[in-house]
Amino acid sequence: MRVLPLARVGAVLATVALAFLAAPSAPAVPAPGAGSGLPIPSLPTDLLVPRFLGHAAVPHPVAAPPVPQNPFLAPNGTSSMHDDPYSTDAYDVSGPLGRRPQVTSRSYGVRECATVAFDSHGRLVGLCGGLDGFTMMVIDPVTLDPVDRLQVSKRDLTSGANPLTDICGGTYFFLDDEDHAFATTTDDGIAEIAVADDGALTRVHDWSAASELSADDCLVATGVDWNGLVWWFSQQGVVGTLDRATGAVHSLRLPAGEGIFNSVSGDETGGMYAVSTHAMYRFDAAPDGTPEVTWREVYDRGSRVKPGMLSQGSGTSPTLLGDRWVAIADNADPRTNILVYDRRSGVADRLHCSVPVLRDGASTTENSLVAAGSSLIIENNYGYSGVQSTMLGRTTTPGLARVDIDADGCHVAWTNDRVSAPTSVAKASLGNGLLYAYTKPARRDGIDAWYLTALDIRTGNVVWSRLTGTGVQWNNHYAAIYLGPDGTAYVATLAGLVRVADR
């Protein structure tokens, strides 16, 4: 019998996995009440790679400035992709420590729940994108079985947009204090969807912003300020507000050529923070609700769309830290910089520091900075140009770095230039001092192994890594890591959802 070399084995199995993702007969989302679904398909190569590396962590909590609770959002840690109105990507709870961590999964077919919140019963509420469009799902936090699902909007497959990179009308949403989700739709609207006590989903309202947008524009993100005013942002740089009580819509247009490709943040002073492809903004609402530019800071957007980016400009949502700072990463060459601005009113020179991070000629991030204590953590996404970038044993340029904010500037506290986190949207657990990243090491044997990896926030050293699976079906493709209210970790992949919890 002829024995294939391992590199060839990896190539064959990657092809099989891709065929699974493309197949119309891929497992569909079970109907409510249909019972347990199928796990994400595993491959024989799972047996050829380490299942667990490292050792269990000892908790070392990290002190951090408190994040005020927006009264119109679900509790901090549960309301959106970036966890809270400050977009800290940090949780107070303690996540998995690596004590014999157990991995379970569910396949939802070719459907990725990139943005997840948690309702008042601790269930996952996910906006899940597939080739057909976007579906809201309520998911049991233990079994991962769908409780209910509701199609939010359909995708126009004739538009020519790549469904793996198209963020129009289905990437971001927020969950409010009454378990109502507010999601953008592909027809330039905002859908309000209620989650009932039993998990049933009901579409209770639709608002349209189409009259404010050009025919080739689309909505990207929604947010809500401390007065309950809903804000929306378009890919071609239209910023708008919605008064839910009256239905009134107001908007302004950014300078020509500026687009918005990321989520947004807000603070208790009424400001909403967004980054365009050219500048960092604070917006406030006029008395009638019209958005106004409070301040604008231009940054270095670089000379190109780097591999790993969706646009030429910052790939970060603004991250707020304490009552003073707001931070983003730019798109500069030869290295990306972390920029920290003073967001207080009346400040003349807003840029507090600009710190180069990661590798010369190979640095960028399409994911938000993590706020941990008085520090900001960035992951390197350079080289991720699609799922093919991490197939056949390949991976992206490694690197994570932590920058500390000082009274007179900022400095790099550590850099880990060994760990590759292609698109992980890393998250911090302040409760135990660990940073979680979704990682993929390069392998010469062609096997594509994906891991949930925990790093020490203080040192940047890897503490442990737990295999989730091998093959393209385990690629998270820009979906975030989440910690549930009990500290369980979740990662969405191209084929479903993964749950990681200590035994």
VEXFIVO-804341 format. One line per field, with one value per residue (C-alpha): residue in three letters; x negated, y negated, z negated. Coordinates in Angstrom, 3 decimals. Each point is the difference from the previous one (the first is absolute). Example, Ala and Ser with C-alpha at 12.3 -4.5 7.8 and 13.67 -1.06 7.14 Angstrom:
BEGIN
r <- c(ALA, SER)
u <- c(-12.300, -1.370)
v <- c(4.500, -3.440)
w <- c(-7.800, 0.660)
END
This chain:
BEGIN
r <- c(MET, ARG, VAL, LEU, PRO, LEU, ALA, ARG, VAL, GLY, ALA, VAL, LEU, ALA, THR, VAL, ALA, LEU, ALA, PHE, LEU, ALA, ALA, PRO, SER, ALA, PRO, ALA, VAL, PRO, ALA, PRO, GLY, ALA, GLY, SER, GLY, LEU, PRO, ILE, PRO, SER, LEU, PRO, THR, ASP, LEU, LEU, VAL, PRO, ARG, PHE, LEU, GLY, HIS, ALA, ALA, VAL, PRO, HIS, PRO, VAL, ALA, ALA, PRO, PRO, VAL, PRO, GLN, ASN, PRO, PHE, LEU, ALA, PRO, ASN, GLY, THR, SER, SER, MET, HIS, ASP, ASP, PRO, TYR, SER, THR, ASP, ALA, TYR, ASP, VAL, SER, GLY, PRO, LEU, GLY, ARG, ARG, PRO, GLN, VAL, THR, SER, ARG, SER, TYR, GLY, VAL, ARG, GLU, CYS, ALA, THR, VAL, ALA, PHE, ASP, SER, HIS, GLY, ARG, LEU, VAL, GLY, LEU, CYS, GLY, GLY, LEU, ASP, GLY, PHE, THR, MET, MET, VAL, ILE, ASP, PRO, VAL, THR, LEU, ASP, PRO, VAL, ASP, ARG, LEU, GLN, VAL, SER, LYS, ARG, ASP, LEU, THR, SER, GLY, ALA, ASN, PRO, LEU, THR, ASP, ILE, CYS, GLY, GLY, THR, TYR, PHE, PHE, LEU, ASP, ASP, GLU, ASP, HIS, ALA, PHE, ALA, THR, THR, THR, ASP, ASP, GLY, ILE, ALA, GLU, ILE, ALA, VAL, ALA, ASP, ASP, GLY, ALA, LEU, THR, ARG, VAL, HIS, ASP, TRP, SER, ALA, ALA, SER, GLU, LEU, SER, ALA, ASP, ASP, CYS, LEU, VAL, ALA, THR, GLY, VAL, ASP, TRP, ASN, GLY, LEU, VAL, TRP, TRP, PHE, SER, GLN, GLN, GLY, VAL, VAL, GLY, THR, LEU, ASP, ARG, ALA, THR, GLY, ALA, VAL, HIS, SER, LEU, ARG, LEU, PRO, ALA, GLY, GLU, GLY, ILE, PHE, ASN, SER, VAL, SER, GLY, ASP, GLU, THR, GLY, GLY, MET, TYR, ALA, VAL, SER, THR, HIS, ALA, MET, TYR, ARG, PHE, ASP, ALA, ALA, PRO, ASP, GLY, THR, PRO, GLU, VAL, THR, TRP, ARG, GLU, VAL, TYR, ASP, ARG, GLY, SER, ARG, VAL, LYS, PRO, GLY, MET, LEU, SER, GLN, GLY, SER, GLY, THR, SER, PRO, THR, LEU, LEU, GLY, ASP, ARG, TRP, VAL, ALA, ILE, ALA, ASP, ASN, ALA, ASP, PRO, ARG, THR, ASN, ILE, LEU, VAL, TYR, ASP, ARG, ARG, SER, GLY, VAL, ALA, ASP, ARG, LEU, HIS, CYS, SER, VAL, PRO, VAL, LEU, ARG, ASP, GLY, ALA, SER, THR, THR, GLU, ASN, SER, LEU, VAL, ALA, ALA, GLY, SER, SER, LEU, ILE, ILE, GLU, ASN, ASN, TYR, GLY, TYR, SER, GLY, VAL, GLN, SER, THR, MET, LEU, GLY, ARG, THR, THR, THR, PRO, GLY, LEU, ALA, ARG, VAL, ASP, ILE, ASP, ALA, ASP, GLY, CYS, HIS, VAL, ALA, TRP, THR, ASN, ASP, ARG, VAL, SER, ALA, PRO, THR, SER, VAL, ALA, LYS, ALA, SER, LEU, GLY, ASN, GLY, LEU, LEU, TYR, ALA, TYR, THR, LYS, PRO, ALA, ARG, ARG, ASP, GLY, ILE, ASP, ALA, TRP, TYR, LEU, THR, ALA, LEU, ASP, ILE, ARG, THR, GLY, ASN, VAL, VAL, TRP, SER, ARG, LEU, THR, GLY, THR, GLY, VAL, GLN, TRP, ASN, ASN, HIS, TYR, ALA, ALA, ILE, TYR, LEU, GLY, PRO, ASP, GLY, THR, ALA, TYR, VAL, ALA, THR, LEU, ALA, GLY, LEU, VAL, ARG, VAL, ALA, ASP, ARG)
u <- c(0.000, -1.347, -0.448, 0.544, -2.472, 1.499, -0.050, 2.088, 2.320, 0.528, 0.788, 2.522, 1.760, 0.106, 1.700, 2.502, 0.718, 0.535, 2.375, 1.979, 0.295, 1.102, 2.432, 3.703, 0.651, -2.041, 1.873, 2.681, 1.065, 2.397, 3.540, 1.003, 0.770, -1.753, -2.568, -3.771, -1.801, -3.238, -3.462, -2.350, -1.526, -3.348, -2.817, -2.407, -2.813, 1.336, -1.940, -3.288, -0.373, -0.322, 3.366, -1.211, -3.193, -1.170, 1.463, 3.013, -0.168, 0.035, 2.403, -1.623, 2.807, -0.747, 1.300, 1.608, 1.950, 3.741, 2.154, 3.239, 3.189, 1.960, 3.618, 1.211, -2.319, -0.108, -2.430, -3.667, -1.616, 3.185, 1.195, -2.070, -3.025, -2.340, 1.744, 1.041, 0.550, -3.729, -0.893, -2.585, 0.073, -0.557, 2.080, 0.176, 0.700, -2.700, -0.217, -1.346, -3.212, -1.054, 1.038, 0.651, 2.006, 2.830, 0.875, 3.476, 1.460, 3.101, 0.171, 2.494, -0.986, -1.801, 0.956, -2.223, 1.354, -2.615, 1.749, 1.382, 1.690, 1.500, 3.619, 1.272, 0.271, -3.635, 0.814, -2.060, 1.662, -1.929, 0.256, -1.068, -1.014, 0.233, 0.109, 3.752, -0.171, 0.143, 1.923, 0.480, -0.358, 0.572, -2.347, -0.110, -3.280, -0.748, 1.290, -0.456, 3.319, 2.050, 3.009, 1.458, -1.083, 1.310, -1.266, -0.900, -0.885, -0.974, -3.225, -0.023, -2.190, 0.155, -1.831, -3.412, -1.022, -2.081, 2.175, -3.135, -1.051, 3.294, 0.923, 3.099, 3.114, -0.830, -3.258, 0.754, 2.985, 0.626, 2.291, 1.890, 1.131, 3.278, -1.496, 0.689, -2.613, -0.570, -1.599, -0.780, 1.616, -1.058, 2.833, -1.427, 2.167, -0.195, 1.971, 1.097, 0.350, 1.339, -1.247, 2.795, -0.470, 0.278, -2.537, 2.511, -0.931, 2.465, -0.671, 1.723, -1.098, -1.876, -1.443, -1.398, -3.013, 0.148, 1.055, -3.264, -2.283, -1.081, 1.044, -3.421, -0.462, 0.923, 0.307, -2.907, 0.529, 2.501, -0.422, 1.980, -1.014, 0.681, 3.226, 1.433, -0.562, -0.899, -2.955, -0.776, -3.012, -0.392, -2.914, -0.255, -0.162, 3.582, 0.619, 3.590, 2.280, 3.392, 2.485, 1.931, 2.862, 0.736, -1.721, -1.918, -3.236, -2.816, -3.369, -3.244, -2.518, -3.741, -2.439, -0.044, -1.945, 0.269, 1.629, 0.839, -0.774, 0.002, 2.185, 0.451, -0.186, 1.670, -0.516, 2.047, -0.596, 2.149, -2.830, -0.029, -3.403, -0.680, -3.026, 0.189, -2.561, -1.634, 0.708, 1.056, 3.292, 2.099, 3.642, 2.707, 3.688, 1.507, 3.227, 2.073, -2.120, -2.133, -3.540, -2.769, -3.791, -1.410, -3.589, -1.935, -3.589, -1.669, -2.314, -2.458, 2.130, -3.000, -0.368, 1.910, 2.476, -2.315, 0.689, 2.245, 1.952, 3.470, -0.837, -2.897, 0.073, 0.435, 1.557, 0.805, 3.142, -0.826, -0.927, 0.740, -2.052, 0.957, 1.460, -2.762, -1.278, 1.205, -2.334, -0.245, -2.682, -0.958, -1.097, -3.463, -3.158, -2.425, 1.834, 3.490, 0.266, 2.284, 1.412, 1.375, 2.111, 1.200, 3.781, 0.779, 1.685, -2.113, -3.238, -2.160, -2.463, 1.964, -2.693, -1.617, -2.306, -0.770, -1.860, -1.257, 0.773, -0.469, -2.242, -1.528, 1.626, 2.454, 2.330, 3.687, 3.156, 3.627, 1.107, 0.644, -2.594, 0.488, 0.066, -1.504, -0.805, -1.931, -1.146, 1.068, -0.642, -0.196, -0.106, -1.675, 2.296, -2.529, 0.224, 3.599, 1.506, 2.686, 0.451, -2.639, -2.621, 0.169, 0.368, -2.543, -1.921, -0.410, 0.718, -0.298, -2.788, -0.197, 0.100, 1.826, -1.156, 0.999, -0.379, 0.239, 1.300, -2.226, 0.553, -2.335, 0.435, 0.148, -2.414, -0.030, 0.142, -0.455, 0.143, 0.684, -1.273, 0.662, 3.777, 2.077, 3.582, 1.262, 3.302, 0.818, 1.541, -1.868, 1.678, -1.315, 1.213, -0.646, 1.201, -2.987, -2.577, 0.120, 0.279, 1.808, -0.926, 1.052, -3.250, -1.385, -3.644, -1.801, -0.591, -2.239, 2.166, 2.888, 2.377, 2.181, 0.323, 2.017, -0.376, 1.522, -3.116, -0.344, -2.827, -1.067, 1.051, -2.939, -2.772, 1.435, -1.117, 2.232, 1.447, 1.990, 1.550, 2.923, 0.694, 3.475, -0.475, -1.879, 1.221, 1.468, 3.342, -1.654, -1.132, 1.707, -0.383, 0.273, 2.579, -0.747, -0.783, 2.648, 0.166, 3.438, 1.286, -1.411, -3.402, 0.485, -1.812, 1.700, -1.434, 2.050, -1.501, 0.946, 2.029, 1.515, -0.827, -2.657, 0.299, -3.054, 0.409, -2.093, 1.150)
v <- c(0.000, -3.423, -2.356, -3.703, -2.454, -2.060, -3.195, 1.774, 1.348, -3.549, -1.214, 2.773, -0.545, -3.769, 0.626, 2.300, -2.642, -2.676, 2.306, 0.326, -3.777, -0.376, 2.901, -0.898, 3.053, -1.316, 0.459, -2.632, -1.762, 2.338, -1.236, -1.137, 3.040, 2.366, 1.086, 0.139, -0.900, 1.331, -1.140, -1.779, 2.834, 1.226, 1.377, 2.900, -2.543, -0.950, 3.042, -1.208, -3.297, -0.861, -0.198, -2.123, -1.995, -1.775, 0.155, -1.212, -3.643, -1.420, -2.971, -3.432, -2.559, -3.274, -3.262, -2.261, -3.259, 0.697, -0.196, -1.905, 1.852, -1.539, 0.210, 0.840, 2.982, 3.526, 0.353, -0.591, 3.104, 1.138, -2.743, 0.215, 1.392, -2.219, 0.684, -3.444, -3.633, -0.708, 2.917, 1.206, 3.650, 0.841, 1.933, -0.158, 3.741, 2.659, 1.981, 3.560, 0.635, 3.031, 2.604, 2.921, -2.280, 1.715, -0.986, 0.474, -1.383, -0.267, -0.378, -2.436, 0.756, -2.720, -2.661, -2.023, -1.803, -2.755, -2.345, 1.439, -1.463, 1.685, -0.476, -0.364, 3.812, 0.566, 1.302, -0.989, -2.362, 0.127, -1.737, 2.781, -0.575, 2.491, -0.042, -0.635, -2.942, -0.661, 1.888, -0.882, 3.062, 0.655, 2.793, 2.150, -0.822, 3.637, 2.183, -2.696, 1.099, -2.787, -1.039, -2.141, -1.706, -2.833, -1.175, -3.687, -0.738, 1.673, -0.430, -1.160, 2.628, -1.837, -3.050, 1.557, -0.599, 2.715, 1.437, 0.769, -3.674, -1.855, -1.745, -1.762, 0.391, 2.926, -0.324, -1.994, -0.336, -0.926, 1.500, -2.450, 0.145, 1.678, 2.854, -1.758, 0.292, -2.850, 1.295, -1.618, 1.584, 0.384, -2.320, -2.976, 0.407, 0.759, 2.990, 0.151, 3.619, 1.011, 3.051, 1.407, 1.763, 3.360, -1.046, -0.599, -2.753, -2.605, -2.794, -2.941, -2.964, -1.066, -3.431, -1.034, -2.218, 0.536, -3.590, -1.210, 2.286, 0.261, 3.075, 1.645, -0.692, 2.237, -0.037, 1.451, -0.655, -1.109, -1.389, -1.756, -3.011, -0.717, -1.828, 2.990, -1.444, 2.696, -0.801, 1.619, -0.149, 0.767, 1.381, -3.195, -2.278, -0.994, -0.349, -0.037, 0.108, 1.565, -1.151, 3.181, -1.913, -2.198, 1.860, -3.182, 0.601, -2.544, 0.384, -1.630, 1.009, 0.213, -1.580, 1.641, 3.234, 0.860, 3.304, 1.864, 3.717, 0.593, -0.064, -3.037, -0.949, -2.457, -1.547, -1.446, -3.595, 0.627, 0.435, 2.636, 1.007, 1.377, 0.343, -0.572, 0.996, -3.399, -1.346, 0.666, -1.700, -0.956, -0.739, -1.548, -0.497, -3.470, -0.662, 1.199, 3.159, -1.072, 1.471, -2.558, 0.371, -0.992, 0.687, 1.730, 1.271, 1.092, 3.029, 1.728, 2.285, 1.401, 0.416, 3.228, 2.558, 2.375, 3.745, 0.593, -3.251, -0.704, -3.629, -2.449, -1.415, 1.052, 3.407, -0.667, -1.098, -2.841, 1.385, -2.191, 0.354, -1.734, -3.490, -1.446, 2.168, 1.260, 2.110, 1.438, 1.490, -1.727, 1.570, -1.551, 1.391, 1.454, 0.822, -0.471, -2.410, 0.029, -3.513, -1.194, -3.170, -2.089, -0.050, -2.548, -3.248, -3.116, 1.828, -1.827, 2.769, 3.254, 2.452, 1.278, 2.514, 1.913, 3.272, 2.280, 3.678, 3.447, 0.599, -2.374, 0.521, 2.600, -1.532, -0.806, 0.822, 0.275, 0.615, -2.280, -0.718, 1.679, -2.235, 1.712, -2.159, -3.003, 2.004, 0.627, 3.295, 0.408, 3.132, 0.212, 1.001, -0.687, 2.537, 1.136, -0.498, 2.668, 3.581, 1.171, -1.939, 2.522, 3.214, 2.765, -0.801, -3.693, -2.794, -3.772, -2.200, 0.641, -2.632, -1.439, -3.020, -1.909, -3.772, -1.728, -3.552, -2.249, -3.497, -1.454, 2.466, 3.734, 2.907, 3.584, 2.296, 3.259, 1.544, 3.646, 0.596, 3.749, 0.332, -0.303, -1.128, -0.480, -1.784, 0.937, -3.176, 0.757, -0.473, -0.621, 1.530, -2.551, 2.611, 2.285, -2.067, 1.997, -1.197, 2.418, 0.199, 2.412, 1.205, 2.095, 1.073, 0.518, 3.694, 1.558, 3.136, -1.986, 0.561, -2.974, 0.101, -2.656, -0.731, -2.115, -1.450, -1.733, -2.492, -1.712, -3.651, -1.064, 1.723, 0.937, 3.608, 2.842, 1.889, 2.644, 0.891, 2.367, 1.497, -0.669, 1.911, 0.347, -1.216, -3.153, 0.584, -1.101, -3.375, -2.823, -2.477, -3.272, 1.324, -0.985, 2.006, -0.409, 0.776, 0.845, -1.241, 3.172, -0.374, 2.620, -0.881, 0.067, -0.386, -0.094, 1.669, 0.254, 3.120, -0.638, -0.766, 1.302, 0.137, 0.320, 0.495, 1.431, 3.418)
w <- c(0.000, 0.947, -2.976, 0.684, -1.575, -2.794, 2.064, 2.638, -2.706, -1.249, 3.520, 0.590, -3.313, 0.519, 3.333, -1.694, -2.644, 2.651, 1.794, -3.224, -0.296, 3.600, 0.036, 0.120, -2.148, -2.931, -3.295, -0.359, -3.169, -1.820, -0.336, -3.506, -2.107, 2.403, -2.598, 0.146, 3.212, 1.406, -1.090, 2.359, 2.076, -1.241, 2.151, -0.579, -0.254, -3.451, -1.239, 1.500, -1.870, -3.696, -1.765, -2.905, -0.514, -3.133, -3.480, -1.929, -1.042, -3.498, -0.077, -0.318, 0.392, 1.753, -1.470, 2.592, 0.060, -0.250, 3.116, -0.715, 0.868, 2.838, -1.254, 3.514, 0.489, -1.358, -2.946, 0.764, 1.424, 1.734, 2.357, 3.197, 1.842, -2.012, -3.333, -1.262, 1.088, -0.355, 2.343, -2.505, 1.150, -3.668, -2.510, -3.780, -0.184, -0.108, 3.223, 0.399, -1.916, 2.029, -2.561, 2.371, 2.297, 1.843, 3.581, 1.428, 3.221, 2.147, 3.747, 1.482, 3.589, 1.921, -2.526, -2.336, -3.065, 0.035, -2.468, -3.221, -3.077, -3.055, -1.048, -3.569, -0.262, 0.988, 3.474, 3.025, 2.473, 3.257, 3.340, 2.327, 3.600, 2.845, 3.765, -0.147, -2.396, -3.730, -2.672, -3.672, -2.208, -3.701, -1.085, -3.124, -1.818, -0.914, 2.821, 2.685, 1.489, 1.578, -2.084, 2.785, 3.192, 2.140, 3.373, -0.271, 3.623, 3.245, 1.895, 3.618, 1.625, 3.335, -1.374, 0.513, -3.643, -1.647, -2.798, -2.036, -0.114, 0.489, -3.274, 1.323, -2.108, -2.232, -1.908, -3.150, -2.315, -3.621, -2.640, -2.190, -3.625, 0.966, 2.040, 3.286, 2.734, 2.474, 3.169, 3.341, 3.049, 3.613, 1.132, -1.945, -3.051, -3.709, -1.248, -3.639, -1.096, -3.418, -1.905, -2.176, -3.339, 1.757, 2.650, 2.785, 2.460, 1.246, 2.461, -1.651, 2.112, 3.121, 0.667, 3.362, 0.678, 3.768, 0.681, -1.583, 2.021, 3.607, 1.936, -0.296, -3.729, -2.948, -3.776, -1.960, -3.708, -2.624, -3.500, -2.706, -2.092, -3.665, 0.934, 1.868, 3.467, 2.532, 2.267, 3.345, 2.298, 3.693, 1.980, 2.089, -3.023, -0.821, -3.744, -1.179, -3.020, -0.623, -2.619, -0.799, -1.583, 3.011, 2.835, 0.903, 1.925, 0.351, 1.695, 1.059, 2.625, -0.631, 2.490, 3.430, 0.143, -3.703, -0.871, -3.208, -0.275, -3.758, -3.074, -2.249, -3.672, -2.355, -3.425, -2.809, 1.132, 3.085, 2.493, 2.727, 1.354, 3.480, 2.235, 3.731, 2.599, -0.571, -3.493, -3.581, -0.970, -2.966, 0.845, -2.156, 0.702, 0.355, -1.945, 2.968, 0.338, 2.952, -0.217, -0.364, 0.166, -3.394, 0.995, 2.771, 0.004, 3.247, -0.212, 2.340, 2.184, 1.880, 3.734, 0.634, -1.217, -1.813, 0.186, -2.979, 0.359, 1.377, 0.830, 0.167, -3.489, -3.593, -0.559, -3.645, -1.730, -2.424, -3.421, -3.019, -3.169, -3.245, 0.112, 2.187, 2.832, 3.373, 2.131, 3.506, 2.234, 3.246, 3.309, 0.229, 1.579, -0.786, -3.250, -1.328, -2.937, -3.006, -0.373, -3.341, -0.079, -2.922, 0.412, -2.708, 0.988, 0.463, 0.835, 2.553, 0.912, 0.015, 1.125, -3.196, 1.686, 3.165, -0.530, 2.830, -0.620, 1.549, 3.048, 2.536, 3.375, -1.335, -2.560, -0.017, -1.911, 1.063, -3.577, -2.922, -2.666, -3.373, -3.088, -3.051, -3.002, 1.326, 3.028, 3.580, 1.792, 3.775, 2.166, 3.405, 2.894, 2.747, 2.808, -0.430, 3.438, -0.384, -1.125, 2.488, -1.985, -2.829, 1.988, 0.654, -3.169, 0.747, -2.419, -0.291, -1.337, -3.757, -2.695, -2.973, -1.984, -3.123, -0.269, -3.373, -0.360, -2.127, -1.311, 2.637, 2.851, 0.667, 0.296, 1.250, -3.045, 1.908, 3.449, 0.729, 3.537, 0.056, -0.282, 3.196, -0.579, 3.573, -0.819, -3.569, -1.554, -3.221, -3.389, -3.516, -3.233, -2.729, -2.470, 0.564, 1.909, 3.242, 3.592, 2.316, 3.683, 2.721, 1.500, 2.829, 0.061, 3.290, 0.715, 2.642, 0.130, 1.504, -2.920, -0.931, -3.795, -1.847, -3.710, -2.720, -1.615, -3.356, -0.570, -3.196, 0.288, -2.165, 1.980, 3.399, -0.495, 1.116, -2.973, 1.867, 3.354, 0.600, 3.418, 1.356, 3.243, 3.286, 3.377, 1.519, -1.737, -3.271, 1.410, -1.925, 2.928, -1.990, -2.482, -3.585, -3.106, -2.720, -3.707, -1.332, -3.360, -1.619, 1.688, 2.714, 3.226, 3.404, 3.510, 3.199, 3.059, 3.652, -0.788, -3.434, -3.609, -2.389, -3.795, -2.271, -3.748, -2.827, -1.155)
END
